[in-house]
Every structure is written in structure tokens, then in C-alpha cells.
């Protein structure tokens, strides 16, 4: 089984990444930052985790207010540094661990956490700013990363108590993963700071030190603090320290603090800490019953002939072709596809198998491969076919034969919109009439 070997906690201010990129370790104003992170680098080198479960928040970079999630788990195969305004940092991509992420996601949903899942999104300074201070990356990152993005910028946000409970569920999820993987939990955010309004520049060193003591020795006390109280004590943006409670909830009650440091150079209290569990993994033979509960909702689905649930594993494995077909909702991508299908698919990096499936309009083959039906109907609309054409093909029947099984055989339809013009198969009404 997977094992949680320890946890790291760190602020994630862009100050850290700025100092790393400009090599300010010899500057007396910046040197304390590098000194604080040196024990983290040593611990990671000694403990050698395979995966970092990385708790952070995006700063309206990859996650915008058109769709804002409370808890979003990254299930992708790799992660890039985000462009936050003047180009991305010069950092290599870091590998994901989609199999572990998929397992964690299934477990958390089974424990009734309403998770969102993402891939193909770059990670901003909430992730990469402290990560670049923790380890060398010139020859590639020595670990894989599973990001957990927490929506703390648009209220309502999760409470401190909810974050702590999520951490406990994370521990069960990780320790039930049936592969020997060494996992370190990393929590980012804070400490005290406020970057907006007339209170901009607020800090409270005494609160920061008290928080560091409580997160180690009495995290339950922090679960009773409201977000307004966190904001009063440590600044509005400093309330993001609730993410540290996810990390702390994933550890046993008794932990050993291996290192702790604090420095306030300017706007944000920069703190780091290393925790190791004093007790072993959850005792007892609990994993098998737990896993049976996690998989119970889809138990027996394989017995339903011709049915293929679109799972996290499918989503991760087939992201490229689903992304390509989904992007046909973009007028420019649609026009490019209509002008030269092969060229459009080459630019998107589709494999020869994916190109063949799309080119041949192999609807059933695409479903078997891992395409979502709801991107197939977008392709059908672009190429002037009805949804009923897809259904008939998937059943292995001529359209006319399939229509005979419908109560209204003449009721063909699609999701086609204003560009569709006259549709050869729509004989019932003039174009543009309801």
C-alpha cells in the first residue's frame, strides 16, 4: 500500500520564486528565505518521496470566476508553469501521477466530498513558487506531483473544519492505494498578509507564531476558527492557511516537527515546517472493506452490455482526442477543421489511431477508445450529421433500420446551430423555422 512519509508546509508568495529565479541567495534581504528552505531540500533528498500531494490555491490564473470550484484535483499526466502576465517562469514541466490521483478522486467522492477534476491547466505561483525553492529541477523534477487546488478567493469557501476533514479522508485514500508509493503531503499558503484595500500590508507576527504552534500541537483548535477570525488575525488573504489543515488532517494526531522557520521580509509572513508522523499508518485490516465501498456505485456495471462509463481513468487517458473534439465549439478551430481535417488533427497531436477514428466517423470505435459521447455530437454537428446517425452506427444498424425502433421515425435532430444551413436529413421543416 501507499505510505504517507511526512508533510511539508510552506508559504507560497511569489517572493520565493522571484528570489530563486534571480539567484538572490547572497543578498542579505533574501538570504533568510534560502536558509529556511535548505532543511526542506535536505529532507526531500533523504526521504525520497515518489509523489507530492500538493495543496495550493490558484490566483485567478488557470481557474477563473466563470467556473470556480471548492476542491479541484489534478488528474493530468504532467504540469506546466503558468503565464501570470509576462510569460511563464523558466521551469521544466513536472510529471503527474494520474493513477494515484484517480484513486484519490474516487475515494474522496465516495466519502461525499464533491470534487472537481482538472487536467491540461498550468499551475501558477501557488504551486511552483515554493516548489522551486524545495528541490533542484535543472535536470527535471525528482518527484511526481498530484495538485489539489482549493478555491479560497471567492466566498463562500470551505471552512477550516471542512479542510481538516478532507485531510483525514485524503489519508484514507492514499493509504488504501494498492501500490507501494511514498507520498509526502505539501500544504501551501499564508502566513499573515493582506494585499487589497486600505488594510493592504497587514501582518501579525505574533499570530503567525501562534498558528505555527497550533498547527503542530492542536490543529483541532484551528478548526473552530471562522474565516472572519482568520482574516482579522492574519489578513484576508492570510485566511488561506486553512489549506494547512488539509495537510494536518492527513497526518496522525501526534507528529514530530523536524524543522520550522519564519521570516517576514515584506508583504507576507514566509513560514516553512516539516512534520513526520509519530504513529504508523491507520491500524488494522481496513483497506479491503474501504475499497469495496469506494467501488460500490459501479459494481456490476460491466454486466450491462454495450455500456462504457466515462471514468477519471478514461478522461486522463483520452484527454487529447476529447479536447480536440470539444474545441470544435470554437469558431476558428471549427473553420480550420472544415478546411483541412488532417492538418487540424496533426496540429493537435492526435495519434494515427485517433486520426483514423475521427476521419472514418467511427462513432462506436471512438466510444470504445474513450471519447465522450458529448464531444461526438459536436463533431456530428460540424460534419452535418444528426445524433440519430451516431446512435444507429453504435448499434451496428443502418439509419433506416434504427429509425424503425423509434416512436417518431422522422424525428431526427442534432446540436447544430446557426452555421448549419439546410441539413440534408432534415426534411420536416424549412431551415430556421422551429
C-alpha positions as CSV (number, residue, x, y, z in Angstrom):
1,X,0.0,0.0,0.0
2,X,1.0,3.6,-0.4
3,X,2.5,5.3,2.6
4,X,2.5,9.0,3.8
5,X,6.0,9.5,4.9
6,X,5.7,13.1,6.1
7,X,4.4,16.6,5.3
8,X,5.8,19.9,4.4
9,X,4.1,23.3,5.0
10,X,5.1,26.5,3.2
11,X,4.0,29.9,2.2
12,X,3.6,30.4,-1.5
13,X,4.2,34.1,-2.1
14,X,5.7,34.9,-5.5
15,X,8.5,36.5,-3.4
16,X,10.1,33.0,-3.1
17,X,10.1,32.2,-6.9
18,X,11.4,35.7,-7.6
19,X,14.3,35.2,-5.3
20,X,15.1,31.8,-6.8
21,X,14.9,33.0,-10.4
22,X,17.2,35.9,-9.8
23,X,19.6,34.0,-7.5
24,X,19.4,36.3,-4.6
25,X,20.8,33.9,-2.1
26,X,23.8,36.2,-1.4
27,X,21.6,39.3,-0.8
28,X,21.1,39.8,3.0
29,X,17.4,40.8,2.4
30,X,16.7,37.5,0.7
31,X,19.2,35.1,2.3
32,X,16.9,34.1,5.1
33,X,14.4,32.6,2.6
34,X,17.0,30.3,1.2
35,X,18.2,29.3,4.7
36,X,14.6,28.4,5.6
37,X,14.2,26.1,2.6
38,X,17.5,24.3,2.9
39,X,16.2,21.8,5.5
40,X,13.3,21.1,3.2
41,X,15.7,20.3,0.4
42,X,17.7,18.0,2.7
43,X,14.6,16.3,4.0
44,X,13.2,15.6,0.5
45,X,16.6,14.3,-0.6
46,X,16.8,12.0,2.4
47,X,13.1,10.9,2.5
48,X,12.9,10.5,-1.3
49,X,9.1,10.6,-1.8
50,X,7.8,9.3,-5.1
51,X,4.8,11.7,-5.2
52,X,3.9,15.1,-3.6
53,X,0.2,15.6,-2.9
54,X,0.4,19.4,-3.3
55,X,-2.3,21.6,-1.7
56,X,-2.4,25.1,-3.2
57,X,-4.7,27.7,-4.5
58,X,-4.7,29.2,-7.9
59,X,-4.6,33.0,-8.1
60,X,-7.1,33.6,-10.9
61,X,-4.7,32.3,-13.4
62,X,-5.9,28.9,-14.6
63,X,-9.2,29.0,-12.6
64,X,-11.4,32.0,-13.3
65,X,-14.8,33.0,-11.9
66,X,-16.7,31.6,-14.9
67,X,-16.3,28.3,-13.1
68,X,-14.9,28.3,-9.7
69,X,-14.5,25.1,-7.7
70,X,-14.1,24.4,-3.9
71,X,-11.8,21.4,-4.3
72,X,-10.3,20.5,-7.7
73,X,-7.9,17.5,-8.0
74,X,-5.4,17.4,-10.9
75,X,-5.5,14.0,-12.7
76,X,-3.2,15.0,-15.6
77,X,0.0,13.4,-16.7
78,X,2.2,16.5,-16.4
79,X,2.0,20.1,-15.2
80,X,3.5,23.2,-16.7
81,X,4.3,26.6,-15.1
82,X,1.6,29.2,-15.8
83,X,2.0,32.5,-17.5
84,X,0.8,35.0,-14.9
85,X,1.3,38.1,-17.1
86,X,4.7,38.3,-18.7
87,X,5.5,34.8,-19.7
88,X,5.9,31.6,-17.6
89,X,8.9,31.0,-15.4
90,X,11.7,29.1,-16.9
91,X,10.8,25.8,-15.2
92,X,10.5,22.3,-16.7
93,X,7.2,20.5,-16.6
94,X,6.7,18.1,-13.7
95,X,5.2,14.7,-14.1
96,X,1.7,13.9,-12.7
97,X,0.6,10.6,-11.2
98,X,-2.8,10.1,-12.8
99,X,-3.3,6.6,-11.4
100,X,-2.9,7.8,-7.8
101,X,-4.9,10.9,-8.5
102,X,-7.7,8.8,-10.0
103,X,-7.8,6.6,-6.9
104,X,-7.8,9.6,-4.5
105,X,-10.6,11.2,-6.5
106,X,-12.8,8.1,-6.4
107,X,-12.2,7.7,-2.7
108,X,-13.0,11.4,-1.9
109,X,-16.2,11.3,-3.9
110,X,-17.2,8.0,-2.1
111,X,-16.7,9.9,1.2
112,X,-19.1,12.5,-0.2
113,X,-16.7,15.3,-1.0
114,X,-18.0,17.0,-4.1
115,X,-14.7,17.1,-6.1
116,X,-13.9,18.8,-9.4
117,X,-11.2,17.3,-11.6
118,X,-8.8,19.1,-13.9
119,X,-6.0,18.4,-16.4
120,X,-4.3,20.5,-19.1
121,X,-4.2,23.6,-16.9
122,X,-0.8,25.2,-15.9
123,X,-0.1,25.8,-12.3
124,X,0.8,29.2,-11.0
125,X,3.0,30.6,-8.2
126,X,0.7,28.9,-5.6
127,X,2.4,25.7,-6.6
128,X,5.7,26.5,-8.4
129,X,7.0,29.4,-6.2
130,X,7.8,27.3,-3.1
131,X,8.4,24.1,-5.1
132,X,11.3,25.7,-7.0
133,X,12.9,26.5,-3.6
134,X,12.5,23.0,-2.2
135,X,14.5,21.0,-4.8
136,X,16.7,21.1,-7.8
137,X,15.0,20.9,-11.1
138,X,17.6,21.7,-13.8
139,X,17.7,18.1,-14.9
140,X,14.0,17.6,-14.3
141,X,12.0,17.3,-11.1
142,X,12.8,14.2,-9.0
143,X,9.2,13.6,-7.9
144,X,5.7,13.4,-9.4
145,X,3.0,15.8,-8.3
146,X,-0.7,15.5,-7.7
147,X,-2.1,19.0,-7.3
148,X,-5.2,19.8,-5.1
149,X,-6.5,23.2,-5.8
150,X,-8.6,24.8,-3.1
151,X,-11.0,27.7,-4.0
152,X,-10.2,30.3,-1.3
153,X,-10.6,33.5,-3.3
154,X,-14.4,33.7,-3.9
155,X,-16.7,33.3,-0.9
156,X,-18.2,31.1,0.3
157,X,-15.1,29.0,0.7
158,X,-14.6,25.7,2.6
159,X,-14.4,26.1,6.4
160,X,-11.3,25.2,8.4
161,X,-13.2,22.2,9.7
162,X,-14.1,21.0,6.2
163,X,-10.5,21.3,5.2
164,X,-9.4,19.2,8.2
165,X,-12.0,16.5,7.4
166,X,-10.8,16.5,3.8
167,X,-7.3,15.8,5.1
168,X,-8.5,12.8,7.1
169,X,-10.2,11.5,4.0
170,X,-7.0,12.0,2.0
171,X,-5.1,9.9,4.4
172,X,-7.6,7.0,4.0
173,X,-7.5,7.5,0.2
174,X,-3.7,7.4,0.0
175,X,-3.1,4.6,2.4
176,X,-5.6,2.4,0.6
177,X,-3.9,2.8,-2.8
178,X,-2.7,-0.7,-3.6
179,X,0.8,0.2,-4.9
180,X,3.9,0.8,-2.8
181,X,4.3,4.6,-3.3
182,X,5.9,7.0,-0.9
183,X,3.8,10.2,-0.6
184,X,4.6,13.5,1.1
185,X,1.8,16.0,1.7
186,X,2.6,19.6,0.9
187,X,0.4,22.4,2.1
188,X,0.9,26.0,0.9
189,X,-0.5,29.4,1.6
190,X,-0.1,32.3,4.1
191,X,1.0,33.2,6.5
192,X,-0.4,36.6,7.6
193,X,-0.9,39.0,4.7
194,X,-3.5,41.2,3.1
195,X,-3.0,42.5,-0.5
196,X,-6.1,44.5,-1.1
197,X,-7.9,47.5,0.3
198,X,-6.9,50.0,2.9
199,X,-5.6,47.2,5.1
200,X,-3.1,46.2,2.5
201,X,0.3,45.3,4.0
202,X,-1.2,44.0,7.3
203,X,0.8,41.4,9.2
204,X,0.8,39.9,12.7
205,X,4.0,38.1,13.6
206,X,2.5,37.0,17.0
207,X,-0.4,35.4,15.3
208,X,1.8,33.7,12.8
209,X,4.0,32.1,15.5
210,X,0.9,31.1,17.4
211,X,-0.6,29.5,14.3
212,X,2.6,27.5,13.7
213,X,2.4,26.2,17.3
214,X,-1.3,25.2,16.9
215,X,-1.0,23.5,13.6
216,X,1.6,21.2,15.1
217,X,0.1,20.6,18.6
218,X,-3.6,21.4,18.5
219,X,-5.0,21.6,14.9
220,X,-8.5,20.8,16.2
221,X,-8.5,24.2,17.9
222,X,-7.9,25.8,14.5
223,X,-10.9,24.0,13.0
224,X,-13.1,26.1,15.3
225,X,-11.8,29.4,14.0
226,X,-14.1,31.1,11.5
227,X,-12.8,32.6,8.3
228,X,-13.6,36.1,9.6
229,X,-11.5,35.4,12.6
230,X,-8.7,34.1,10.4
231,X,-8.9,37.3,8.4
232,X,-8.9,39.5,11.5
233,X,-5.9,37.7,12.9
234,X,-3.8,37.2,9.8
235,X,-5.3,39.4,7.0
236,X,-8.0,38.5,4.4
237,X,-5.6,36.7,2.1
238,X,-3.8,35.2,5.1
239,X,-7.0,33.2,5.8
240,X,-5.8,30.8,3.1
241,X,-3.9,29.0,5.9
242,X,-7.0,26.8,6.1
243,X,-5.2,24.8,3.4
244,X,-2.6,23.8,6.0
245,X,-5.4,22.0,7.8
246,X,-5.8,19.6,4.9
247,X,-2.2,18.6,5.3
248,X,-2.5,18.3,9.1
249,X,-5.7,16.3,8.8
250,X,-3.8,13.8,6.6
251,X,-1.4,13.1,9.5
252,X,-2.0,11.4,12.8
253,X,-2.7,13.4,15.9
254,X,0.9,13.0,17.1
255,X,3.5,14.4,14.8
256,X,7.2,15.4,15.2
257,X,8.2,18.8,13.9
258,X,11.6,18.3,12.2
259,X,12.1,21.9,11.2
260,X,10.3,25.3,11.5
261,X,11.3,28.7,10.2
262,X,9.7,32.1,9.9
263,X,10.7,35.3,8.1
264,X,8.8,38.5,7.3
265,X,10.7,40.4,4.5
266,X,7.8,42.5,3.1
267,X,4.2,41.7,2.5
268,X,3.8,38.0,3.6
269,X,5.0,36.1,6.6
270,X,7.1,33.3,5.0
271,X,7.0,30.1,7.0
272,X,8.1,26.6,6.4
273,X,7.7,23.4,8.5
274,X,8.4,19.7,8.2
275,X,6.3,17.2,10.1
276,X,6.7,13.4,10.4
277,X,4.1,11.1,11.8
278,X,4.9,9.7,15.2
279,X,2.4,6.8,14.8
280,X,2.3,4.4,11.8
281,X,-0.4,4.1,9.1
282,X,-4.0,3.6,10.2
283,X,-4.0,0.3,12.1
284,X,-6.0,-2.8,11.2
285,X,-7.1,-4.6,8.0
286,X,-9.4,-1.8,6.9
287,X,-8.4,-1.3,3.3
288,X,-10.3,-4.0,1.6
289,X,-13.7,-3.1,3.0
290,X,-12.9,0.5,2.4
291,X,-12.1,-0.1,-1.3
292,X,-15.2,-2.2,-1.7
293,X,-17.2,0.8,-0.5
294,X,-15.4,3.1,-2.9
295,X,-16.2,0.9,-5.9
296,X,-19.8,0.0,-4.8
297,X,-21.6,2.5,-7.0
298,X,-20.3,1.0,-10.3
299,X,-20.3,-2.6,-9.1
300,X,-21.8,-4.8,-11.8
301,X,-21.7,-2.2,-14.5
302,X,-19.6,-4.5,-16.6
303,X,-22.6,-6.8,-16.9
304,X,-24.6,-4.1,-18.7
305,X,-23.9,-4.9,-22.3
306,X,-22.8,-2.0,-24.6
307,X,-22.3,0.4,-21.7
308,X,-19.0,2.3,-21.0
309,X,-18.8,4.7,-18.0
310,X,-16.7,7.7,-18.7
311,X,-14.3,7.4,-15.7
312,X,-11.4,9.5,-14.5
313,X,-9.1,7.0,-15.9
314,X,-10.7,7.3,-19.3
315,X,-10.7,11.1,-19.1
316,X,-7.0,11.2,-18.3
317,X,-6.0,8.6,-21.0
318,X,-8.1,10.1,-23.7
319,X,-7.8,13.8,-22.9
320,X,-6.1,14.7,-26.1
321,X,-8.8,13.5,-28.5
322,X,-11.7,14.7,-26.3
323,X,-10.0,18.1,-26.1
324,X,-9.7,18.2,-29.8
325,X,-13.3,17.3,-30.4
326,X,-14.6,19.6,-27.7
327,X,-12.7,22.6,-29.2
328,X,-14.9,22.3,-32.3
329,X,-17.2,24.7,-30.3
330,X,-14.6,27.4,-31.1
331,X,-15.4,29.0,-34.5
332,X,-11.8,29.3,-35.6
333,X,-11.0,25.7,-34.7
334,X,-14.2,24.6,-36.5
335,X,-13.2,26.5,-39.6
336,X,-9.7,25.0,-39.6
337,X,-11.1,21.5,-39.3
338,X,-13.6,22.1,-42.1
339,X,-10.8,23.4,-44.3
340,X,-8.3,20.6,-43.7
341,X,-9.2,17.9,-41.3
342,X,-5.9,16.1,-41.4
343,X,-3.9,19.2,-40.9
344,X,-6.0,20.2,-37.9
345,X,-5.6,16.8,-36.3
346,X,-1.8,16.9,-36.9
347,X,-1.5,20.3,-35.2
348,X,-3.5,18.9,-32.2
349,X,-1.1,16.0,-32.0
350,X,-3.6,13.2,-32.5
351,X,-2.2,9.7,-32.9
352,X,-2.7,7.8,-36.1
353,X,-5.3,5.7,-34.4
354,X,-7.2,8.8,-33.2
355,X,-6.9,10.4,-36.7
356,X,-8.4,7.2,-38.3
357,X,-11.3,7.0,-35.8
358,X,-12.2,10.7,-36.4
359,X,-11.7,10.6,-40.2
360,X,-13.7,7.5,-40.6
361,X,-16.5,8.8,-38.4
362,X,-16.2,5.6,-36.4
363,X,-18.6,6.6,-33.7
364,X,-18.6,3.2,-31.9
365,X,-14.9,2.9,-32.2
366,X,-14.5,6.4,-30.7
367,X,-16.7,5.4,-27.7
368,X,-14.7,2.2,-27.3
369,X,-11.5,4.2,-27.5
370,X,-12.6,6.6,-24.7
371,X,-14.3,9.6,-26.4
372,X,-17.3,11.1,-24.5
373,X,-20.5,10.9,-26.5
374,X,-21.0,14.6,-25.8
375,X,-17.9,15.6,-27.9
376,X,-19.1,13.2,-30.6
377,X,-22.3,15.1,-31.1
378,X,-20.3,18.3,-31.6
379,X,-18.3,16.6,-34.4
380,X,-21.5,15.3,-35.9
381,X,-22.9,18.9,-35.9
382,X,-19.8,20.2,-37.7
383,X,-19.9,17.5,-40.4
384,X,-23.7,17.8,-40.9
385,X,-24.9,14.5,-39.3
386,X,-27.7,14.0,-36.9
387,X,-27.4,12.4,-33.5
388,X,-29.5,9.6,-34.8
389,X,-26.8,8.7,-37.3
390,X,-24.4,8.2,-34.4
391,X,-26.9,6.1,-32.4
392,X,-27.6,3.8,-35.4
393,X,-23.8,3.4,-36.1
394,X,-23.2,2.5,-32.5
395,X,-25.9,-0.1,-32.7
396,X,-24.4,-1.5,-35.9
397,X,-27.6,-0.8,-37.8
398,X,-28.4,1.2,-41.0
399,X,-30.1,4.5,-40.1
400,X,-33.4,3.4,-41.6
401,X,-33.5,0.3,-39.5
402,X,-32.7,2.1,-36.3
403,X,-35.4,4.7,-37.0
404,X,-38.0,2.0,-37.2
405,X,-37.3,1.3,-33.5
406,X,-38.3,4.9,-32.6
407,X,-41.8,6.1,-31.8
408,X,-41.4,9.0,-34.2
409,X,-39.1,7.7,-37.0
410,X,-39.0,11.1,-38.7
411,X,-37.7,13.0,-35.7
412,X,-34.0,13.4,-36.5
413,X,-32.1,16.1,-34.6
414,X,-28.6,17.4,-33.7
415,X,-27.0,20.1,-31.6
416,X,-26.3,22.1,-34.9
417,X,-26.7,25.9,-34.6
418,X,-26.7,28.9,-36.8
419,X,-23.9,27.8,-39.1
420,X,-25.6,24.6,-40.1
421,X,-27.7,25.8,-43.0
422,X,-30.0,23.4,-44.7
423,X,-29.5,19.9,-43.4
424,X,-29.9,17.1,-46.0
425,X,-31.5,14.8,-43.4
426,X,-34.0,17.4,-42.0
427,X,-36.9,17.2,-44.4
428,X,-39.6,18.1,-41.9
429,X,-39.4,22.0,-41.8
430,X,-37.7,24.9,-43.7
431,X,-34.4,26.0,-42.3
432,X,-34.7,28.5,-39.5
433,X,-38.3,27.5,-38.5
434,X,-39.0,25.9,-35.1
